Amino acid sequence: MSLKEILITTALLGTAKKQLSPDELPEPLKAALEGQTADDNETTFLRSASLALNYLKAGTKPLQITLPANEAPDEEKPYCSPEAMMVLKELLSNKYHHLTWFWCKHCRDKGFIVQPEMLPELFEWGVSTKKQWSTLFSEVIGKRGLWLSQFSDDWKFVTFTDEDGDWDTTTLPQRVNLLKQLRMQNPSEARIKIETVWKEENAAARQELLATLIIALSHDDEVFLNRTLNDKSQKVKELAWQLLKLIPDSAIIQKYRSILQNSIVITLGKMLGLINKTSIDIRLKLPDEEIFTTGIQNLSSDKRISDDNFILMQLISEVPPEFWTEHFNTSPGEIVKMFASRDELKKFQGSLVNSILKFKSKLWAKLVADNFNVESIQLLPLLEAGDKIKYAEHLLKVSPNIAEIVNALRNEEHPVEWNNNLSRQLISVMAQDPYAYANLFEGIAVYLPATIVNDLDRFFPSEEWKRNYWQKTSQQIREYLQLKEKIKAIF
């Protein structure tokens, strides 16, 4: 029995039953413990145990581990100028998040990276903005930034690669981020990884993993998605249906198309035997009740809309808009004109818009914006620059949702300055309630032309009590625009 085990045994039994025997101790301890006496056995034991434990530790050498050198690799891109770094420091200290994004974009586009001393502050900015610009962020921090990210869990949002660890031992958030990256590079491999762990995960985890398939979703994912329809979790099944309905040629979309083909029929007839006239017959024809298990609702909650029309509206929202060109054998432009002018189809305009938004069809978005009397802010991101500006000017006149219009106008991938007319129209509306839009002004500054500063004094709230605040706000807008122009100049 080792000395340590002897001490533990004595302590467990208690000094009333067992005392340390000199014969149990190493020779050097025997001499040291001679004459060590106390009034009670417990004190004697504690003194002996203390001396024994120090004896055991004495001379022990620390564990020797040879670690590989872990230094930041050399940079391949040049650092940005000291002037650019001074501007970045000002942006970060004032928490100008959108202008910091604008700075990073110019830095990336010009092929520069951030100087090392600013990396910790820039990382904190990345965390505070909920990592929404992580891709852009990772392109300006250089190799040192990627190396530095390993030392903080909060900073690892820029380095989710296969090197982050074994797939079998990574955490759920790590897996989700890895899958998102992998789906952009190798969608099939990402899907296979999900399949390998599917049965091991709980419902919440399965839902998170399945949601990553939205990236690069294709017909190749349909077989796996069909299997997940048998999942015990209702939320997982609902998500699977949502994803299947985003695949234009999936079986469920084909089924919806078939129902619409039989339910909405266009025929060519003759009036008085001389003039050709088209008629549209709309009559819901369901082969069975199966579609009601796929997320289609069978009862309308609006008394003005019949149950049959409500079902047709849902089906039209789900199928790609190109379905109509095949079904009616005519061009997209003619289809949109039919929905705009024919009384039988006008009620389905909103459903066609939903379809266009769902499948992100830019061609159809322009046709609808030009022909429908529908104010859909969601169409803005699908329109080309000129059409977007024109449609936004129209929306600003009829829609109270200014914040939604602003967010839809933004294009962070390819930011383009708005023209003077739109900028003036937008500022004139926002100036009426500067308190409500206080959080928007920095974000729109990167899109406003520099010349707008000459017009700011022309705009002021109609209510006098808001005017002092607007004066401060307009001065803040000037500062934003000055910083924006400074960023453009230094890069």
C-alpha positions as CSV (number, residue, x, y, z in Angstrom):
1,M,0.0,0.0,0.0
2,S,1.4,3.4,-1.0
3,L,2.0,6.2,1.5
4,K,-0.9,8.2,0.0
5,E,-3.3,5.2,0.4
6,I,-2.1,4.7,4.0
7,L,-3.0,8.3,4.8
8,I,-6.4,8.1,3.2
9,T,-7.2,4.8,5.0
10,T,-6.3,6.3,8.3
11,A,-8.4,9.3,7.7
12,L,-11.4,7.3,6.7
13,L,-11.1,4.9,9.7
14,G,-10.4,7.7,12.2
15,T,-7.6,8.0,14.6
16,A,-9.5,6.3,17.4
17,K,-9.3,3.0,15.4
18,K,-6.0,3.5,13.5
19,Q,-2.8,5.4,14.1
20,L,0.1,5.9,11.7
21,S,2.7,3.3,12.4
22,P,6.4,4.2,12.0
23,D,6.9,0.9,10.1
24,E,4.5,2.3,7.4
25,L,6.6,5.4,6.7
26,P,9.7,5.8,4.5
27,E,13.0,6.1,6.4
28,P,13.4,9.9,5.9
29,L,10.0,10.5,7.5
30,K,10.6,8.3,10.5
31,A,13.4,10.6,11.8
32,A,11.4,13.7,11.0
33,L,8.3,12.5,12.8
34,E,10.2,11.4,15.9
35,G,9.3,13.7,18.8
36,Q,6.2,15.1,17.0
37,T,3.6,14.7,19.7
38,A,0.4,16.5,20.5
39,D,-2.4,16.4,23.1
40,D,-4.7,14.4,20.9
41,N,-4.4,11.8,18.2
42,E,-6.1,13.9,15.5
43,T,-3.5,16.7,15.8
44,T,-0.6,14.2,15.7
45,F,-2.1,12.6,12.5
46,L,-2.7,16.0,10.8
47,R,0.9,17.0,11.4
48,S,2.2,13.7,10.2
49,A,-0.1,13.8,7.1
50,S,1.0,17.3,6.2
51,L,4.7,16.4,6.4
52,A,4.0,13.2,4.4
53,L,2.2,15.0,1.6
54,N,5.0,17.6,1.3
55,Y,7.5,14.7,1.2
56,L,5.6,13.1,-1.7
57,K,5.6,16.4,-3.7
58,A,9.2,17.3,-2.9
59,G,11.4,16.9,-6.0
60,T,8.5,16.2,-8.4
61,K,9.3,17.5,-11.8
62,P,6.6,19.3,-13.9
63,L,5.2,17.5,-16.8
64,Q,7.3,18.3,-19.9
65,I,5.2,18.8,-23.1
66,T,6.7,19.9,-26.4
67,L,4.1,22.0,-28.2
68,P,4.4,22.9,-31.9
69,A,5.1,26.6,-32.7
70,N,1.8,28.4,-33.1
71,E,2.5,31.7,-34.8
72,A,0.3,33.8,-37.1
73,P,1.2,33.1,-40.7
74,D,2.6,35.8,-42.9
75,E,0.2,38.1,-44.6
76,E,-0.3,38.0,-48.4
77,K,-2.3,41.3,-48.7
78,P,-1.0,44.8,-47.9
79,Y,-2.2,46.7,-44.9
80,C,-4.4,49.7,-45.4
81,S,-3.0,53.2,-44.8
82,P,-2.7,54.9,-41.4
83,E,-5.3,57.4,-42.6
84,A,-7.8,54.6,-43.3
85,M,-7.1,53.1,-39.8
86,M,-7.8,56.5,-38.2
87,V,-11.2,56.6,-39.9
88,L,-11.9,53.0,-38.8
89,K,-11.0,53.9,-35.2
90,E,-13.4,56.8,-35.3
91,L,-16.2,54.6,-36.7
92,L,-15.7,51.9,-34.1
93,S,-15.5,54.3,-31.2
94,N,-18.8,55.9,-32.3
95,K,-20.4,52.5,-33.0
96,Y,-21.3,53.5,-36.6
97,H,-22.1,50.0,-37.7
98,H,-23.2,50.6,-41.2
99,L,-20.4,53.0,-42.0
100,T,-18.0,50.4,-40.6
101,W,-19.5,47.9,-43.0
102,F,-19.0,50.5,-45.8
103,W,-15.3,50.9,-44.7
104,C,-14.8,47.2,-44.7
105,K,-16.3,46.8,-48.1
106,H,-14.0,49.4,-49.6
107,C,-11.0,47.8,-47.8
108,R,-11.9,44.4,-49.3
109,D,-12.7,45.7,-52.8
110,K,-9.3,47.5,-52.9
111,G,-7.4,44.4,-51.8
112,F,-6.3,45.7,-48.4
113,I,-6.5,44.2,-44.8
114,V,-6.8,45.8,-41.4
115,Q,-3.6,46.5,-39.4
116,P,-3.1,44.1,-36.5
117,E,-3.5,46.5,-33.6
118,M,-7.2,47.1,-34.6
119,L,-8.2,43.5,-34.9
120,P,-9.6,43.0,-31.3
121,E,-11.8,46.1,-31.6
122,L,-13.0,45.0,-35.1
123,F,-13.8,41.5,-33.7
124,E,-15.9,43.1,-31.0
125,W,-17.7,45.1,-33.7
126,G,-18.4,41.8,-35.5
127,V,-19.8,40.3,-32.4
128,S,-22.0,43.3,-31.5
129,T,-23.5,43.3,-35.0
130,K,-24.5,39.7,-34.5
131,K,-22.0,38.6,-37.1
132,Q,-24.3,39.6,-39.9
133,W,-21.4,40.6,-42.1
134,S,-19.1,37.7,-41.2
135,T,-18.1,36.9,-44.8
136,L,-17.0,40.5,-45.5
137,F,-15.4,40.6,-42.1
138,S,-13.3,37.5,-42.7
139,E,-11.9,39.1,-45.9
140,V,-10.4,42.1,-44.2
141,I,-8.9,40.7,-41.1
142,G,-6.1,38.8,-42.9
143,K,-4.4,35.6,-41.9
144,R,-3.5,37.1,-38.5
145,G,-7.2,37.7,-37.8
146,L,-8.1,34.2,-38.7
147,W,-5.3,32.9,-36.5
148,L,-6.4,35.2,-33.7
149,S,-10.0,34.0,-33.8
150,Q,-9.1,30.6,-32.3
151,F,-8.4,32.2,-28.9
152,S,-12.1,33.3,-28.3
153,D,-15.2,31.3,-28.8
154,D,-17.1,34.5,-29.7
155,W,-14.6,35.2,-32.5
156,K,-14.8,31.8,-34.2
157,F,-17.6,32.9,-36.4
158,V,-15.1,33.6,-39.2
159,T,-13.3,30.2,-39.1
160,F,-15.9,27.5,-39.5
161,T,-14.2,24.9,-41.6
162,D,-13.6,21.2,-41.5
163,E,-10.4,21.9,-39.5
164,D,-12.5,23.1,-36.5
165,G,-12.8,19.6,-35.3
166,D,-14.2,16.1,-35.9
167,W,-17.8,16.2,-37.2
168,D,-18.7,13.5,-34.7
169,T,-17.6,15.7,-31.7
170,T,-18.5,19.2,-32.7
171,T,-21.3,21.1,-31.0
172,L,-24.6,21.8,-32.8
173,P,-23.8,25.5,-33.5
174,Q,-20.5,24.4,-35.0
175,R,-22.2,21.8,-37.1
176,V,-24.8,24.3,-38.4
177,N,-22.1,26.8,-39.4
178,L,-20.0,24.1,-41.0
179,L,-23.0,22.9,-43.0
180,K,-23.8,26.4,-44.2
181,Q,-20.3,26.8,-45.5
182,L,-20.3,23.3,-47.0
183,R,-23.6,23.7,-48.7
184,M,-22.1,26.6,-50.8
185,Q,-19.2,24.4,-51.8
186,N,-20.5,20.8,-51.9
187,P,-24.2,20.6,-51.3
188,S,-24.4,16.8,-51.5
189,E,-21.6,16.2,-49.0
190,A,-23.4,18.5,-46.5
191,R,-26.7,16.6,-46.9
192,I,-24.9,13.3,-46.4
193,K,-23.4,14.6,-43.1
194,I,-26.9,15.5,-41.9
195,E,-28.2,12.0,-42.8
196,T,-25.4,10.3,-40.8
197,V,-26.5,12.0,-37.6
198,W,-30.2,12.3,-38.2
199,K,-31.4,9.5,-36.0
200,E,-29.1,10.5,-33.1
201,E,-30.3,14.1,-32.8
202,N,-33.4,15.5,-30.9
203,A,-36.2,17.3,-32.7
204,A,-34.8,20.8,-32.2
205,A,-31.4,19.8,-33.5
206,R,-32.9,18.0,-36.5
207,Q,-34.8,21.1,-37.3
208,E,-31.7,23.3,-37.2
209,L,-29.7,20.9,-39.3
210,L,-32.5,20.6,-41.9
211,A,-32.8,24.3,-42.2
212,T,-29.3,24.5,-43.7
213,L,-30.6,22.8,-46.8
214,I,-32.1,26.1,-47.9
215,I,-28.6,27.0,-49.1
216,A,-28.2,25.7,-52.7
217,L,-31.4,23.7,-52.4
218,S,-32.0,21.5,-55.5
219,H,-33.8,18.5,-56.9
220,D,-31.0,16.3,-55.4
221,D,-32.3,17.0,-51.9
222,E,-35.8,15.9,-52.6
223,V,-35.4,12.2,-51.7
224,F,-34.0,13.0,-48.3
225,L,-36.6,15.7,-47.7
226,N,-39.4,13.2,-48.5
227,R,-38.0,10.8,-45.9
228,T,-38.1,13.5,-43.3
229,L,-41.8,13.9,-43.8
230,N,-42.2,10.8,-41.6
231,D,-40.4,12.5,-38.7
232,K,-42.2,12.5,-35.3
233,S,-41.7,16.2,-34.9
234,Q,-44.5,18.3,-36.5
235,K,-42.1,21.3,-36.8
236,V,-39.6,19.1,-38.7
237,K,-42.3,17.9,-41.1
238,E,-43.5,21.5,-41.7
239,L,-40.0,22.6,-42.5
240,A,-39.5,19.7,-44.9
241,W,-42.7,20.7,-46.7
242,Q,-41.5,24.3,-47.0
243,L,-38.2,23.2,-48.5
244,L,-39.9,20.8,-50.9
245,K,-42.1,23.5,-52.1
246,L,-39.1,25.6,-53.0
247,I,-37.9,23.0,-55.5
248,P,-39.6,24.0,-58.8
249,D,-39.8,20.4,-60.1
250,S,-40.5,18.6,-56.9
251,A,-43.3,16.0,-56.8
252,I,-45.5,18.3,-54.6
253,I,-45.2,21.2,-57.0
254,Q,-46.0,18.9,-59.9
255,K,-49.2,17.9,-58.0
256,Y,-50.1,21.5,-57.4
257,R,-49.5,22.3,-61.1
258,S,-51.8,19.5,-62.2
259,I,-54.6,20.7,-60.0
260,L,-54.3,24.2,-61.4
261,Q,-54.2,23.0,-65.0
262,N,-57.5,21.2,-64.4
263,S,-59.1,24.0,-62.4
264,I,-58.2,27.1,-64.4
265,V,-58.9,26.6,-68.1
266,I,-58.7,29.1,-70.9
267,T,-60.8,28.4,-74.1
268,L,-61.2,30.2,-77.4
269,G,-64.7,30.6,-78.7
270,K,-66.6,32.7,-81.2
271,M,-69.1,35.5,-80.7
272,L,-71.8,35.7,-83.4
273,G,-69.7,33.3,-85.4
274,L,-67.3,36.1,-86.3
275,I,-65.1,37.3,-83.5
276,N,-62.8,35.1,-81.5
277,K,-63.2,35.5,-77.7
278,T,-61.3,33.9,-74.9
279,S,-63.0,32.8,-71.8
280,I,-61.5,31.6,-68.5
281,D,-63.3,28.9,-66.6
282,I,-62.3,28.7,-62.9
283,R,-63.6,25.7,-61.0
284,L,-61.6,23.9,-58.3
285,K,-61.1,20.2,-59.2
286,L,-59.4,18.1,-56.6
287,P,-58.5,14.5,-57.3
288,D,-58.3,13.7,-53.6
289,E,-57.8,15.4,-50.2
290,E,-54.0,14.7,-50.1
291,I,-53.0,18.4,-50.6
292,F,-54.5,19.2,-47.2
293,T,-51.8,17.2,-45.5
294,T,-49.1,19.3,-47.3
295,G,-49.9,22.7,-45.6
296,I,-52.7,23.8,-47.8
297,Q,-55.7,25.1,-45.7
298,N,-59.2,24.1,-46.9
299,L,-61.3,26.7,-45.1
300,S,-61.2,30.5,-45.8
301,S,-61.3,32.8,-42.8
302,D,-62.4,35.7,-45.0
303,K,-66.2,35.7,-45.8
304,R,-65.5,37.6,-49.0
305,I,-63.4,34.7,-50.3
306,S,-64.9,31.3,-51.0
307,D,-63.2,28.2,-49.8
308,D,-62.4,27.1,-53.4
309,N,-60.9,30.4,-54.3
310,F,-58.9,30.4,-51.1
311,I,-57.4,27.0,-52.0
312,L,-56.6,28.2,-55.5
313,M,-54.9,31.3,-54.1
314,Q,-52.6,29.1,-52.0
315,L,-51.8,26.8,-54.9
316,I,-51.0,29.8,-57.2
317,S,-48.7,31.1,-54.5
318,E,-46.8,27.8,-54.4
319,V,-46.1,27.1,-58.1
320,P,-43.4,29.0,-60.2
321,P,-44.8,31.9,-62.3
322,E,-43.4,30.2,-65.4
323,F,-46.2,27.6,-65.0
324,W,-48.6,30.1,-66.5
325,T,-46.6,30.6,-69.7
326,E,-46.7,26.8,-70.3
327,H,-50.3,26.4,-69.2
328,F,-51.7,29.4,-71.3
329,N,-49.0,29.0,-74.0
330,T,-48.1,32.7,-74.1
331,S,-45.5,35.2,-72.9
332,P,-44.9,36.4,-69.3
333,G,-46.0,39.9,-70.3
334,E,-49.3,38.6,-71.7
335,I,-49.9,36.5,-68.5
336,V,-49.4,39.6,-66.3
337,K,-51.7,41.6,-68.5
338,M,-54.4,38.9,-68.2
339,F,-54.1,38.9,-64.4
340,A,-54.3,42.7,-64.4
341,S,-57.3,43.0,-66.7
342,R,-59.4,39.9,-66.6
343,D,-62.0,40.0,-63.8
344,E,-61.8,36.3,-63.4
345,L,-58.0,36.5,-62.5
346,K,-57.8,39.9,-60.7
347,K,-58.6,38.2,-57.4
348,F,-55.4,36.1,-57.8
349,Q,-53.0,39.0,-58.3
350,G,-51.7,38.8,-54.8
351,S,-51.1,35.1,-55.1
352,L,-49.1,35.6,-58.3
353,V,-47.0,38.2,-56.5
354,N,-46.3,35.7,-53.7
355,S,-45.2,33.1,-56.3
356,I,-42.8,35.7,-57.9
357,L,-41.3,36.5,-54.5
358,K,-41.0,32.9,-53.5
359,F,-39.0,32.0,-56.6
360,K,-37.2,35.4,-56.8
361,S,-38.1,36.0,-60.5
362,K,-36.7,39.3,-61.6
363,L,-38.4,39.3,-65.0
364,W,-41.8,38.7,-63.5
365,A,-41.2,41.2,-60.7
366,K,-40.7,44.0,-63.2
367,L,-43.8,43.1,-65.2
368,V,-45.9,43.0,-62.0
369,A,-44.5,46.4,-60.8
370,D,-45.4,47.9,-64.1
371,N,-48.9,46.4,-64.5
372,F,-50.4,45.6,-61.1
373,N,-52.0,48.0,-58.8
374,V,-50.3,46.2,-55.9
375,E,-48.0,47.9,-53.4
376,S,-45.5,45.1,-52.5
377,I,-42.4,46.4,-50.8
378,Q,-40.9,42.9,-51.1
379,L,-40.6,43.3,-54.9
380,L,-37.9,46.0,-54.5
381,P,-34.9,43.7,-54.1
382,L,-35.9,41.8,-57.3
383,L,-35.9,45.0,-59.5
384,E,-32.9,46.4,-61.4
385,A,-31.5,49.7,-60.1
386,G,-33.6,52.0,-62.3
387,D,-36.8,50.2,-61.9
388,K,-36.2,49.8,-58.1
389,I,-35.8,53.6,-57.7
390,K,-39.0,54.3,-59.8
391,Y,-41.0,51.7,-57.8
392,A,-39.7,53.0,-54.5
393,E,-40.7,56.6,-55.4
394,H,-44.2,55.2,-56.0
395,L,-44.2,53.3,-52.7
396,L,-43.1,56.3,-50.7
397,K,-46.3,58.1,-51.8
398,V,-48.7,55.3,-50.8
399,S,-47.1,53.2,-48.1
400,P,-46.5,54.2,-44.4
401,N,-43.9,51.5,-44.0
402,I,-40.8,53.7,-44.5
403,A,-38.4,51.5,-42.6
404,E,-39.4,48.4,-44.7
405,I,-38.9,50.4,-47.9
406,V,-35.5,51.6,-46.8
407,N,-34.4,48.0,-45.9
408,A,-35.7,46.7,-49.2
409,L,-33.8,49.4,-51.1
410,R,-30.5,48.5,-49.6
411,N,-28.1,46.3,-51.6
412,E,-25.1,45.5,-49.5
413,E,-23.5,43.3,-52.2
414,H,-23.6,46.0,-54.8
415,P,-24.5,49.3,-53.1
416,V,-25.5,52.0,-55.5
417,E,-26.2,55.6,-54.6
418,W,-29.8,56.7,-54.9
419,N,-30.7,59.6,-57.1
420,N,-31.5,63.0,-55.9
421,N,-35.3,62.7,-56.4
422,L,-35.6,59.6,-54.3
423,S,-33.2,60.9,-51.7
424,R,-35.1,64.1,-51.3
425,Q,-38.4,62.3,-51.2
426,L,-37.2,59.9,-48.6
427,I,-35.6,62.6,-46.3
428,S,-38.7,64.8,-46.6
429,V,-40.9,62.0,-45.3
430,M,-38.4,60.9,-42.5
431,A,-38.0,64.5,-41.4
432,Q,-41.6,64.6,-40.3
433,D,-40.9,62.1,-37.6
434,P,-37.1,62.1,-36.8
435,Y,-37.6,60.3,-33.6
436,A,-39.2,57.3,-35.3
437,Y,-36.5,57.0,-37.9
438,A,-33.5,57.8,-35.7
439,N,-31.9,54.4,-36.1
440,L,-32.2,54.5,-39.9
441,F,-30.2,57.6,-40.8
442,E,-26.7,56.1,-40.5
443,G,-27.8,53.1,-42.6
444,I,-29.1,55.2,-45.4
445,A,-26.2,57.6,-45.4
446,V,-24.1,55.2,-47.5
447,Y,-26.7,55.4,-50.2
448,L,-27.4,59.1,-50.2
449,P,-25.6,61.4,-52.7
450,A,-23.3,64.0,-51.1
451,T,-25.3,66.8,-52.7
452,I,-28.2,66.0,-50.4
453,V,-26.5,68.1,-47.7
454,N,-27.6,71.2,-49.6
455,D,-31.2,70.2,-49.2
456,L,-31.3,69.2,-45.5
457,D,-32.3,72.7,-44.3
458,R,-35.3,72.7,-46.6
459,F,-36.8,69.8,-44.8
460,F,-38.3,70.2,-41.3
461,P,-41.1,68.7,-39.3
462,S,-44.5,70.3,-39.5
463,E,-44.8,70.0,-35.7
464,E,-42.7,72.7,-34.1
465,W,-41.7,70.6,-31.0
466,K,-39.9,68.1,-33.3
467,R,-37.8,70.8,-35.1
468,N,-34.9,71.0,-32.5
469,Y,-34.5,67.3,-32.7
470,W,-34.5,67.4,-36.5
471,Q,-31.8,70.1,-36.5
472,K,-29.6,67.8,-34.4
473,T,-30.5,64.9,-36.7
474,S,-29.7,66.8,-39.9
475,Q,-26.3,67.7,-38.5
476,Q,-25.7,64.0,-37.7
477,I,-26.6,63.2,-41.3
478,R,-24.0,65.7,-42.5
479,E,-21.4,64.0,-40.3
480,Y,-22.3,60.6,-41.7
481,L,-22.0,61.9,-45.3
482,Q,-18.6,63.5,-44.5
483,L,-17.4,60.1,-43.2
484,K,-18.7,58.3,-46.2
485,E,-16.9,60.6,-48.6
486,K,-13.7,60.3,-46.5
487,I,-13.9,56.5,-46.8
488,K,-14.3,56.7,-50.6
489,A,-11.3,59.2,-50.8
490,I,-8.8,57.2,-48.6
491,F,-9.4,54.0,-50.6
